[in-house]
């Protein structure tokens, strides 16, 4: 059984992500770990505002339990609740690693200063450090089966395409139509781009329905966002390896145009290299149900 860790801070955005995560788990027949991290109260022990560590832990458990019960009152999804004291990013990653989860689901807060702060810290931090696929759910994105997925691709000859295994697995399960979208700057040679970027991916994606889309535009995010709307894309996938599209996405207007305005979940795939995979690829191409406690 696969396991999905849903991280919540009990905000409205997190609630939407929790609902999304439960629906995804239901379809995948996966187990959910509903998780929260908390900071111990710094009030003086003789202050009326002081809350002991034990009380905070108990309160976190009760909130997780109530959240799960309100979303899944009939207990149709296998569930464990889990909470720890500590910083949000590292606590999420530690819990996900400890529990050997398949996906981490987090919410994206509402627009404005709060959104920029959140994206600049939690999502970006998780994407850079996580070795586990991360699903970022916008506050207004309802759950829908990802029948149409767009991979925002800037994969080059140095990229180990086996990092796309989570995307391939999801596409196979849902029988998704996968668009591999490459935005070509108007000054670039389109014919060279088509040959250079397609051959390896076509070999790797041969078990799923896929197509390559080459869009000429100078504004990458705007072009991708338009494509998402035009093709009724349910999910956008990106790879956050260094100096790639993801790095450009999380800058001012680009983030706003593509991520916030598309209103579709973002699947962030860990961008780790594996030389052993690269060697193999080159050769082939050439030839329970329970509620836990905190």
RONU-865562 format. One record per residue (C-alpha): x, y, z; chain; residue in three letters; residue number from 1. Coordinates in nm, 3 decimals. Example, Ala and Ser with C-alpha at 12.3 -4.5 7.8 and 13.67 -1.06 7.14 Angstrom:
REM residues 2
<px->1.230 py->-0.450 pz->0.780 ch->A aa->Ala i->1> $
<px->1.367 py->-0.106 pz->0.714 ch->A aa->Ser i->2> $
This chain:
REM residues 294
<px->0.000 py->0.000 pz->0.000 ch->A aa->Unk i->1> $
<px->0.129 py->0.344 pz->-0.093 ch->A aa->Unk i->2> $
<px->0.133 py->0.619 pz->0.167 ch->A aa->Unk i->3> $
<px->0.058 py->0.990 pz->0.128 ch->A aa->Unk i->4> $
<px->0.170 py->1.240 pz->0.390 ch->A aa->Unk i->5> $
<px->-0.058 py->1.543 pz->0.409 ch->A aa->Unk i->6> $
<px->0.095 py->1.835 pz->0.600 ch->A aa->Unk i->7> $
<px->-0.150 py->2.078 pz->0.758 ch->A aa->Unk i->8> $
<px->-0.144 py->2.394 pz->0.966 ch->A aa->Unk i->9> $
<px->-0.528 py->2.387 pz->0.982 ch->A aa->Unk i->10> $
<px->-0.566 py->2.694 pz->0.759 ch->A aa->Unk i->11> $
<px->-0.830 py->2.706 pz->0.486 ch->A aa->Unk i->12> $
<px->-0.565 py->2.644 pz->0.220 ch->A aa->Unk i->13> $
<px->-0.434 py->2.347 pz->0.413 ch->A aa->Unk i->14> $
<px->-0.790 py->2.217 pz->0.452 ch->A aa->Unk i->15> $
<px->-0.835 py->2.217 pz->0.075 ch->A aa->Unk i->16> $
<px->-0.506 py->2.031 pz->0.032 ch->A aa->Unk i->17> $
<px->-0.613 py->1.781 pz->0.296 ch->A aa->Unk i->18> $
<px->-0.938 py->1.715 pz->0.113 ch->A aa->Unk i->19> $
<px->-0.742 py->1.676 pz->-0.211 ch->A aa->Unk i->20> $
<px->-0.499 py->1.436 pz->-0.045 ch->A aa->Unk i->21> $
<px->-0.778 py->1.220 pz->0.097 ch->A aa->Unk i->22> $
<px->-0.947 py->1.196 pz->-0.243 ch->A aa->Unk i->23> $
<px->-0.618 py->1.108 pz->-0.409 ch->A aa->Unk i->24> $
<px->-0.556 py->0.841 pz->-0.147 ch->A aa->Unk i->25> $
<px->-0.905 py->0.702 pz->-0.194 ch->A aa->Unk i->26> $
<px->-0.851 py->0.662 pz->-0.568 ch->A aa->Unk i->27> $
<px->-0.501 py->0.520 pz->-0.524 ch->A aa->Unk i->28> $
<px->-0.616 py->0.300 pz->-0.235 ch->A aa->Unk i->29> $
<px->-0.333 py->0.455 pz->-0.038 ch->A aa->Unk i->30> $
<px->-0.290 py->0.523 pz->0.331 ch->A aa->Unk i->31> $
<px->-0.291 py->0.882 pz->0.459 ch->A aa->Unk i->32> $
<px->-0.063 py->1.020 pz->0.727 ch->A aa->Unk i->33> $
<px->-0.216 py->1.347 pz->0.843 ch->A aa->Unk i->34> $
<px->0.072 py->1.548 pz->0.987 ch->A aa->Unk i->35> $
<px->0.134 py->1.876 pz->1.164 ch->A aa->Unk i->36> $
<px->0.436 py->2.041 pz->1.322 ch->A aa->Unk i->37> $
<px->0.406 py->2.277 pz->1.617 ch->A aa->Unk i->38> $
<px->0.629 py->2.513 pz->1.812 ch->A aa->Unk i->39> $
<px->0.639 py->2.491 pz->2.190 ch->A aa->Unk i->40> $
<px->0.501 py->2.794 pz->2.372 ch->A aa->Unk i->41> $
<px->0.772 py->3.039 pz->2.484 ch->A aa->Unk i->42> $
<px->0.556 py->3.198 pz->2.755 ch->A aa->Unk i->43> $
<px->0.689 py->3.189 pz->3.110 ch->A aa->Unk i->44> $
<px->0.579 py->2.886 pz->3.309 ch->A aa->Unk i->45> $
<px->0.394 py->3.108 pz->3.556 ch->A aa->Unk i->46> $
<px->0.208 py->3.290 pz->3.278 ch->A aa->Unk i->47> $
<px->-0.163 py->3.216 pz->3.225 ch->A aa->Unk i->48> $
<px->-0.075 py->3.175 pz->2.853 ch->A aa->Unk i->49> $
<px->0.175 py->2.899 pz->2.918 ch->A aa->Unk i->50> $
<px->0.093 py->2.560 pz->2.763 ch->A aa->Unk i->51> $
<px->0.306 py->2.259 pz->2.841 ch->A aa->Unk i->52> $
<px->0.463 py->2.048 pz->2.569 ch->A aa->Unk i->53> $
<px->0.231 py->1.762 pz->2.661 ch->A aa->Unk i->54> $
<px->-0.075 py->1.984 pz->2.627 ch->A aa->Unk i->55> $
<px->0.041 py->2.113 pz->2.289 ch->A aa->Unk i->56> $
<px->0.099 py->1.761 pz->2.169 ch->A aa->Unk i->57> $
<px->-0.245 py->1.652 pz->2.291 ch->A aa->Unk i->58> $
<px->-0.408 py->1.957 pz->2.131 ch->A aa->Unk i->59> $
<px->-0.235 py->1.884 pz->1.799 ch->A aa->Unk i->60> $
<px->-0.352 py->1.524 pz->1.809 ch->A aa->Unk i->61> $
<px->-0.712 py->1.630 pz->1.881 ch->A aa->Unk i->62> $
<px->-0.708 py->1.882 pz->1.594 ch->A aa->Unk i->63> $
<px->-0.571 py->1.622 pz->1.353 ch->A aa->Unk i->64> $
<px->-0.834 py->1.373 pz->1.463 ch->A aa->Unk i->65> $
<px->-1.117 py->1.626 pz->1.421 ch->A aa->Unk i->66> $
<px->-0.984 py->1.733 pz->1.082 ch->A aa->Unk i->67> $
<px->-0.972 py->1.375 pz->0.959 ch->A aa->Unk i->68> $
<px->-1.314 py->1.295 pz->1.103 ch->A aa->Unk i->69> $
<px->-1.475 py->1.596 pz->0.934 ch->A aa->Unk i->70> $
<px->-1.326 py->1.509 pz->0.595 ch->A aa->Unk i->71> $
<px->-1.370 py->1.133 pz->0.613 ch->A aa->Unk i->72> $
<px->-1.640 py->1.067 pz->0.876 ch->A aa->Unk i->73> $
<px->-1.703 py->0.713 pz->0.755 ch->A aa->Unk i->74> $
<px->-1.332 py->0.628 pz->0.777 ch->A aa->Unk i->75> $
<px->-1.302 py->0.509 pz->0.421 ch->A aa->Unk i->76> $
<px->-0.929 py->0.585 pz->0.399 ch->A aa->Unk i->77> $
<px->-0.658 py->0.413 pz->0.604 ch->A aa->Unk i->78> $
<px->-0.525 py->0.683 pz->0.832 ch->A aa->Unk i->79> $
<px->-0.251 py->0.761 pz->1.080 ch->A aa->Unk i->80> $
<px->-0.214 py->1.093 pz->1.259 ch->A aa->Unk i->81> $
<px->0.133 py->1.216 pz->1.341 ch->A aa->Unk i->82> $
<px->0.268 py->1.536 pz->1.495 ch->A aa->Unk i->83> $
<px->0.606 py->1.660 pz->1.613 ch->A aa->Unk i->84> $
<px->0.751 py->1.971 pz->1.770 ch->A aa->Unk i->85> $
<px->0.990 py->2.156 pz->1.543 ch->A aa->Unk i->86> $
<px->1.040 py->2.369 pz->1.229 ch->A aa->Unk i->87> $
<px->0.785 py->2.303 pz->0.955 ch->A aa->Unk i->88> $
<px->1.011 py->2.216 pz->0.660 ch->A aa->Unk i->89> $
<px->1.251 py->1.983 pz->0.835 ch->A aa->Unk i->90> $
<px->0.973 py->1.823 pz->1.039 ch->A aa->Unk i->91> $
<px->0.772 py->1.740 pz->0.726 ch->A aa->Unk i->92> $
<px->1.073 py->1.592 pz->0.552 ch->A aa->Unk i->93> $
<px->1.180 py->1.395 pz->0.857 ch->A aa->Unk i->94> $
<px->0.831 py->1.250 pz->0.902 ch->A aa->Unk i->95> $
<px->0.801 py->1.167 pz->0.531 ch->A aa->Unk i->96> $
<px->1.134 py->0.989 pz->0.535 ch->A aa->Unk i->97> $
<px->1.060 py->0.804 pz->0.858 ch->A aa->Unk i->98> $
<px->0.722 py->0.686 pz->0.727 ch->A aa->Unk i->99> $
<px->0.856 py->0.601 pz->0.379 ch->A aa->Unk i->100> $
<px->0.578 py->0.791 pz->0.200 ch->A aa->Unk i->101> $
<px->0.517 py->0.805 pz->-0.176 ch->A aa->Unk i->102> $
<px->0.394 py->1.166 pz->-0.193 ch->A aa->Unk i->103> $
<px->0.386 py->1.476 pz->0.026 ch->A aa->Unk i->104> $
<px->0.078 py->1.698 pz->-0.014 ch->A aa->Unk i->105> $
<px->0.082 py->2.061 pz->0.101 ch->A aa->Unk i->106> $
<px->-0.150 py->2.356 pz->0.047 ch->A aa->Unk i->107> $
<px->-0.084 py->2.692 pz->-0.113 ch->A aa->Unk i->108> $
<px->-0.212 py->2.989 pz->0.081 ch->A aa->Unk i->109> $
<px->-0.431 py->3.268 pz->-0.055 ch->A aa->Unk i->110> $
<px->-0.295 py->3.546 pz->-0.273 ch->A aa->Unk i->111> $
<px->-0.107 py->3.844 pz->-0.136 ch->A aa->Unk i->112> $
<px->0.183 py->3.882 pz->0.105 ch->A aa->Unk i->113> $
<px->0.097 py->3.558 pz->0.280 ch->A aa->Unk i->114> $
<px->0.130 py->3.363 pz->-0.045 ch->A aa->Unk i->115> $
<px->0.469 py->3.508 pz->-0.132 ch->A aa->Unk i->116> $
<px->0.597 py->3.436 pz->0.215 ch->A aa->Unk i->117> $
<px->0.468 py->3.079 pz->0.202 ch->A aa->Unk i->118> $
<px->0.605 py->3.005 pz->-0.145 ch->A aa->Unk i->119> $
<px->0.935 py->3.166 pz->-0.055 ch->A aa->Unk i->120> $
<px->0.976 py->2.941 pz->0.246 ch->A aa->Unk i->121> $
<px->0.784 py->2.617 pz->0.282 ch->A aa->Unk i->122> $
<px->0.724 py->2.509 pz->-0.079 ch->A aa->Unk i->123> $
<px->1.060 py->2.623 pz->-0.210 ch->A aa->Unk i->124> $
<px->1.237 py->2.477 pz->0.091 ch->A aa->Unk i->125> $
<px->1.063 py->2.143 pz->0.058 ch->A aa->Unk i->126> $
<px->1.123 py->2.127 pz->-0.317 ch->A aa->Unk i->127> $
<px->1.495 py->2.185 pz->-0.277 ch->A aa->Unk i->128> $
<px->1.545 py->1.935 pz->0.003 ch->A aa->Unk i->129> $
<px->1.286 py->1.665 pz->-0.056 ch->A aa->Unk i->130> $
<px->1.372 py->1.336 pz->-0.221 ch->A aa->Unk i->131> $
<px->0.997 py->1.260 pz->-0.228 ch->A aa->Unk i->132> $
<px->0.749 py->1.394 pz->-0.489 ch->A aa->Unk i->133> $
<px->0.566 py->1.701 pz->-0.359 ch->A aa->Unk i->134> $
<px->0.210 py->1.792 pz->-0.461 ch->A aa->Unk i->135> $
<px->0.129 py->2.160 pz->-0.403 ch->A aa->Unk i->136> $
<px->-0.246 py->2.226 pz->-0.406 ch->A aa->Unk i->137> $
<px->-0.379 py->2.581 pz->-0.466 ch->A aa->Unk i->138> $
<px->-0.639 py->2.701 pz->-0.218 ch->A aa->Unk i->139> $
<px->-0.916 py->2.698 pz->-0.479 ch->A aa->Unk i->140> $
<px->-0.825 py->2.376 pz->-0.664 ch->A aa->Unk i->141> $
<px->-1.085 py->2.100 pz->-0.622 ch->A aa->Unk i->142> $
<px->-0.978 py->1.740 pz->-0.662 ch->A aa->Unk i->143> $
<px->-0.995 py->1.595 pz->-1.009 ch->A aa->Unk i->144> $
<px->-0.832 py->1.282 pz->-1.145 ch->A aa->Unk i->145> $
<px->-0.520 py->1.394 pz->-1.335 ch->A aa->Unk i->146> $
<px->-0.631 py->1.272 pz->-1.675 ch->A aa->Unk i->147> $
<px->-0.431 py->1.547 pz->-1.845 ch->A aa->Unk i->148> $
<px->-0.084 py->1.634 pz->-1.713 ch->A aa->Unk i->149> $
<px->0.163 py->1.887 pz->-1.851 ch->A aa->Unk i->150> $
<px->0.532 py->1.833 pz->-1.783 ch->A aa->Unk i->151> $
<px->0.707 py->2.170 pz->-1.802 ch->A aa->Unk i->152> $
<px->1.023 py->2.033 pz->-1.957 ch->A aa->Unk i->153> $
<px->1.370 py->2.171 pz->-1.990 ch->A aa->Unk i->154> $
<px->1.531 py->1.829 pz->-1.972 ch->A aa->Unk i->155> $
<px->1.872 py->1.815 pz->-2.137 ch->A aa->Unk i->156> $
<px->2.131 py->1.549 pz->-2.217 ch->A aa->Unk i->157> $
<px->2.266 py->1.564 pz->-1.862 ch->A aa->Unk i->158> $
<px->1.931 py->1.493 pz->-1.697 ch->A aa->Unk i->159> $
<px->1.864 py->1.143 pz->-1.568 ch->A aa->Unk i->160> $
<px->1.515 py->1.094 pz->-1.707 ch->A aa->Unk i->161> $
<px->1.451 py->0.817 pz->-1.453 ch->A aa->Unk i->162> $
<px->1.373 py->1.094 pz->-1.206 ch->A aa->Unk i->163> $
<px->1.042 py->1.106 pz->-1.394 ch->A aa->Unk i->164> $
<px->0.944 py->0.764 pz->-1.257 ch->A aa->Unk i->165> $
<px->0.684 py->0.913 pz->-1.013 ch->A aa->Unk i->166> $
<px->0.521 py->1.103 pz->-1.300 ch->A aa->Unk i->167> $
<px->0.530 py->0.797 pz->-1.525 ch->A aa->Unk i->168> $
<px->0.379 py->0.580 pz->-1.252 ch->A aa->Unk i->169> $
<px->0.098 py->0.828 pz->-1.187 ch->A aa->Unk i->170> $
<px->0.027 py->0.865 pz->-1.559 ch->A aa->Unk i->171> $
<px->0.011 py->0.488 pz->-1.602 ch->A aa->Unk i->172> $
<px->-0.225 py->0.446 pz->-1.307 ch->A aa->Unk i->173> $
<px->-0.466 py->0.717 pz->-1.420 ch->A aa->Unk i->174> $
<px->-0.414 py->0.648 pz->-1.791 ch->A aa->Unk i->175> $
<px->-0.331 py->1.013 pz->-1.826 ch->A aa->Unk i->176> $
<px->-0.259 py->1.204 pz->-2.142 ch->A aa->Unk i->177> $
<px->0.085 py->1.357 pz->-2.081 ch->A aa->Unk i->178> $
<px->0.195 py->1.669 pz->-2.263 ch->A aa->Unk i->179> $
<px->0.570 py->1.730 pz->-2.258 ch->A aa->Unk i->180> $
<px->0.580 py->2.106 pz->-2.300 ch->A aa->Unk i->181> $
<px->0.895 py->2.286 pz->-2.405 ch->A aa->Unk i->182> $
<px->0.884 py->2.663 pz->-2.436 ch->A aa->Unk i->183> $
<px->1.132 py->2.772 pz->-2.702 ch->A aa->Unk i->184> $
<px->1.266 py->3.123 pz->-2.697 ch->A aa->Unk i->185> $
<px->1.196 py->3.292 pz->-3.027 ch->A aa->Unk i->186> $
<px->1.567 py->3.323 pz->-3.092 ch->A aa->Unk i->187> $
<px->1.628 py->2.948 pz->-3.058 ch->A aa->Unk i->188> $
<px->1.637 py->2.691 pz->-3.338 ch->A aa->Unk i->189> $
<px->1.310 py->2.499 pz->-3.312 ch->A aa->Unk i->190> $
<px->1.418 py->2.205 pz->-3.529 ch->A aa->Unk i->191> $
<px->1.727 py->2.147 pz->-3.316 ch->A aa->Unk i->192> $
<px->1.519 py->2.167 pz->-2.999 ch->A aa->Unk i->193> $
<px->1.271 py->1.910 pz->-3.130 ch->A aa->Unk i->194> $
<px->1.540 py->1.655 pz->-3.206 ch->A aa->Unk i->195> $
<px->1.752 py->1.718 pz->-2.900 ch->A aa->Unk i->196> $
<px->1.472 py->1.707 pz->-2.644 ch->A aa->Unk i->197> $
<px->1.235 py->1.438 pz->-2.771 ch->A aa->Unk i->198> $
<px->1.422 py->1.117 pz->-2.846 ch->A aa->Unk i->199> $
<px->1.517 py->1.010 pz->-2.494 ch->A aa->Unk i->200> $
<px->1.182 py->1.108 pz->-2.345 ch->A aa->Unk i->201> $
<px->0.987 py->0.925 pz->-2.615 ch->A aa->Unk i->202> $
<px->1.179 py->0.608 pz->-2.531 ch->A aa->Unk i->203> $
<px->1.118 py->0.650 pz->-2.158 ch->A aa->Unk i->204> $
<px->0.747 py->0.735 pz->-2.191 ch->A aa->Unk i->205> $
<px->0.660 py->0.462 pz->-2.441 ch->A aa->Unk i->206> $
<px->0.413 py->0.295 pz->-2.198 ch->A aa->Unk i->207> $
<px->0.190 py->0.600 pz->-2.162 ch->A aa->Unk i->208> $
<px->0.000 py->0.827 pz->-2.398 ch->A aa->Unk i->209> $
<px->0.215 py->1.132 pz->-2.453 ch->A aa->Unk i->210> $
<px->0.288 py->1.407 pz->-2.702 ch->A aa->Unk i->211> $
<px->0.545 py->1.681 pz->-2.737 ch->A aa->Unk i->212> $
<px->0.444 py->2.044 pz->-2.754 ch->A aa->Unk i->213> $
<px->0.689 py->2.314 pz->-2.858 ch->A aa->Unk i->214> $
<px->0.574 py->2.668 pz->-2.790 ch->A aa->Unk i->215> $
<px->0.759 py->2.974 pz->-2.915 ch->A aa->Unk i->216> $
<px->0.745 py->3.250 pz->-2.656 ch->A aa->Unk i->217> $
<px->0.971 py->3.476 pz->-2.455 ch->A aa->Unk i->218> $
<px->0.762 py->3.456 pz->-2.138 ch->A aa->Unk i->219> $
<px->0.787 py->3.092 pz->-2.027 ch->A aa->Unk i->220> $
<px->0.533 py->3.109 pz->-1.745 ch->A aa->Unk i->221> $
<px->0.273 py->3.297 pz->-1.946 ch->A aa->Unk i->222> $
<px->0.299 py->3.050 pz->-2.234 ch->A aa->Unk i->223> $
<px->0.269 py->2.751 pz->-2.003 ch->A aa->Unk i->224> $
<px->-0.023 py->2.903 pz->-1.817 ch->A aa->Unk i->225> $
<px->-0.208 py->2.960 pz->-2.144 ch->A aa->Unk i->226> $
<px->-0.140 py->2.601 pz->-2.246 ch->A aa->Unk i->227> $
<px->-0.277 py->2.473 pz->-1.915 ch->A aa->Unk i->228> $
<px->-0.602 py->2.662 pz->-1.970 ch->A aa->Unk i->229> $
<px->-0.638 py->2.572 pz->-2.339 ch->A aa->Unk i->230> $
<px->-0.581 py->2.199 pz->-2.285 ch->A aa->Unk i->231> $
<px->-0.777 py->2.173 pz->-1.957 ch->A aa->Unk i->232> $
<px->-0.470 py->2.040 pz->-1.779 ch->A aa->Unk i->233> $
<px->-0.538 py->1.887 pz->-1.435 ch->A aa->Unk i->234> $
<px->-0.181 py->1.894 pz->-1.307 ch->A aa->Unk i->235> $
<px->0.152 py->2.057 pz->-1.394 ch->A aa->Unk i->236> $
<px->0.477 py->1.870 pz->-1.325 ch->A aa->Unk i->237> $
<px->0.817 py->2.037 pz->-1.284 ch->A aa->Unk i->238> $
<px->1.167 py->1.923 pz->-1.191 ch->A aa->Unk i->239> $
<px->1.351 py->2.150 pz->-0.946 ch->A aa->Unk i->240> $
<px->1.709 py->2.069 pz->-1.041 ch->A aa->Unk i->241> $
<px->1.954 py->2.354 pz->-1.046 ch->A aa->Unk i->242> $
<px->1.931 py->2.626 pz->-1.311 ch->A aa->Unk i->243> $
<px->1.613 py->2.489 pz->-1.461 ch->A aa->Unk i->244> $
<px->1.260 py->2.595 pz->-1.526 ch->A aa->Unk i->245> $
<px->1.155 py->2.549 pz->-1.164 ch->A aa->Unk i->246> $
<px->1.414 py->2.800 pz->-1.051 ch->A aa->Unk i->247> $
<px->1.271 py->3.053 pz->-1.295 ch->A aa->Unk i->248> $
<px->0.913 py->2.969 pz->-1.197 ch->A aa->Unk i->249> $
<px->0.960 py->3.079 pz->-0.839 ch->A aa->Unk i->250> $
<px->1.036 py->3.441 pz->-0.916 ch->A aa->Unk i->251> $
<px->0.792 py->3.729 pz->-0.889 ch->A aa->Unk i->252> $
<px->0.562 py->3.751 pz->-1.193 ch->A aa->Unk i->253> $
<px->0.647 py->3.402 pz->-1.322 ch->A aa->Unk i->254> $
<px->0.519 py->3.235 pz->-1.008 ch->A aa->Unk i->255> $
<px->0.205 py->3.446 pz->-1.019 ch->A aa->Unk i->256> $
<px->0.139 py->3.379 pz->-1.389 ch->A aa->Unk i->257> $
<px->0.195 py->3.005 pz->-1.396 ch->A aa->Unk i->258> $
<px->0.136 py->2.865 pz->-1.051 ch->A aa->Unk i->259> $
<px->-0.119 py->3.096 pz->-0.891 ch->A aa->Unk i->260> $
<px->-0.328 py->3.176 pz->-1.197 ch->A aa->Unk i->261> $
<px->-0.350 py->2.823 pz->-1.336 ch->A aa->Unk i->262> $
<px->-0.540 py->2.696 pz->-1.031 ch->A aa->Unk i->263> $
<px->-0.413 py->2.340 pz->-1.084 ch->A aa->Unk i->264> $
<px->-0.196 py->2.131 pz->-0.851 ch->A aa->Unk i->265> $
<px->0.178 py->2.133 pz->-0.905 ch->A aa->Unk i->266> $
<px->0.371 py->1.806 pz->-0.891 ch->A aa->Unk i->267> $
<px->0.732 py->1.881 pz->-0.797 ch->A aa->Unk i->268> $
<px->0.954 py->1.587 pz->-0.887 ch->A aa->Unk i->269> $
<px->1.287 py->1.546 pz->-0.703 ch->A aa->Unk i->270> $
<px->1.565 py->1.619 pz->-0.950 ch->A aa->Unk i->271> $
<px->1.834 py->1.376 pz->-0.845 ch->A aa->Unk i->272> $
<px->2.087 py->1.222 pz->-1.080 ch->A aa->Unk i->273> $
<px->2.179 py->0.858 pz->-1.090 ch->A aa->Unk i->274> $
<px->2.473 py->0.776 pz->-1.315 ch->A aa->Unk i->275> $
<px->2.388 py->0.406 pz->-1.309 ch->A aa->Unk i->276> $
<px->2.049 py->0.486 pz->-1.461 ch->A aa->Unk i->277> $
<px->2.214 py->0.701 pz->-1.728 ch->A aa->Unk i->278> $
<px->2.447 py->0.420 pz->-1.834 ch->A aa->Unk i->279> $
<px->2.160 py->0.170 pz->-1.859 ch->A aa->Unk i->280> $
<px->1.946 py->0.415 pz->-2.052 ch->A aa->Unk i->281> $
<px->2.219 py->0.487 pz->-2.305 ch->A aa->Unk i->282> $
<px->2.266 py->0.116 pz->-2.370 ch->A aa->Unk i->283> $
<px->1.891 py->0.056 pz->-2.418 ch->A aa->Unk i->284> $
<px->1.832 py->0.360 pz->-2.639 ch->A aa->Unk i->285> $
<px->2.114 py->0.266 pz->-2.868 ch->A aa->Unk i->286> $
<px->1.998 py->-0.077 pz->-2.905 ch->A aa->Unk i->287> $
<px->-0.524 py->-0.106 pz->0.766 ch->A aa->Unk i->288> $
<px->-0.720 py->0.122 pz->0.879 ch->A aa->Unk i->289> $
<px->-0.615 py->0.288 pz->1.206 ch->A aa->Unk i->290> $
<px->-0.587 py->0.618 pz->1.390 ch->A aa->Unk i->291> $
<px->-0.246 py->0.677 pz->1.539 ch->A aa->Unk i->292> $
<px->-0.127 py->0.893 pz->1.819 ch->A aa->Unk i->293> $
<px->0.115 py->1.185 pz->1.817 ch->A aa->Unk i->294> $
